[in-house]
């Protein structure tokens, strides 16, 4: 089972959405993606500048950092322009390449690789804003991160993962901004509004992802589209083995496997109506059932590792060609997709709690002993978060009933030194 978990994690973390051929002369001012692409063209790398040391507090703000960020102001201005436009269409056919392109340097990965650079530039700018005490600028630049997260979000695998990562980074900066706010700051209300909008914005969900995969299986689970690139085969021997098998299989094999895969995805969609603990438990059972079927046959001979030179025998091919679960065993979603959704939502909820606690503190000069029941809750257990007072402020922890978190799932916040 551990082998299949590694395989599935690799598939879902490294699949990429693809682009239709982008025509640079075709410019639509009402499409945010086109403004982002203009920003891509202007961006220059921060070569030999020690941003990491500055971010970690190991070095001070240097003229080189200031000069670099000054040179990139036109880039951030274009990102701001993109943030003002609601519509964002990257003009990609996500379905066609969902499970085909594993090469991180390939053309299909380009727009996400470029937007990651834009985000890194914004991160550096926010750190400088906070260093200089420019809270209003830091808030404005953090809002750009959330807009990028929305513009990149998709039910396709890689954009969804990247969007989730940007939201969590945005939440990290909101945490830093809260720590830097003086007492009675008017910015507190602005942050509360930002978080309220985040809570009410509909990002793609695991349920959406399942609907997307069903459509993918209906259109592209066939011999001409089901391919695994050579780069992926080098990571894990089982990928090579199954890839070689799939090349030899006929249309009937794919039709049977597509029907089985769609059926399992439909079962998983029904689970999305359940509370998170039951969702994850039952999803794991569905996935483990598929993993064990393949493992019982292929991996029983190699309990520790599959040799690099292992090849399927003629009997292996004859057996697996008759199976209808091979594609599902490779591509069935992991419950980690649900867990990512839970943890991201919880990070948002802890911030909303922190803002409300801070508002009460500013009014009364006292910190509550516990988080009120009316505040946002842990989405896994539906129980209140746990509040701990610290020397510099307070800490919000998830309840013990949340089995997804460990002892590190604690978020610290500072309170102003003086009223």
Secondary structure, DSSP 8 states (H G I E B T S, - for coil): -HHHHHHHHHHHHH---------TT---TT-HHHHHHHHHHH----TT--HHHHHTTSS---HHHHHHHHHTHHHHHHHHHHHT-S-------HHHHTTT---TTSGGGHHHHHHHHHHHHHHHHHHHHHHTT-HHHHHHHHHHHHHHHHHH--SSHHHHHHHHHHHHHHHHHHHHHHHH--TT-THHHHHHHHHHHHHHS----HHHHHHHHHHHHHHH-STTT----HHHHTT-HHHHHHHHHHHH--HHHHHHHHHHHHHHHHHHHHHTTS-HHHHHHHHHHHHHHHHHHHHHHHGGG-SS---TT----HHHHHHHHT-S-HHHHHH---THHHHHHHHHHHHHHHHHHHHHHHHHHHHHS---SS--TTS---TTT----EEEE-SSEEEEE--TT-TT--TT-EEEEE--S--
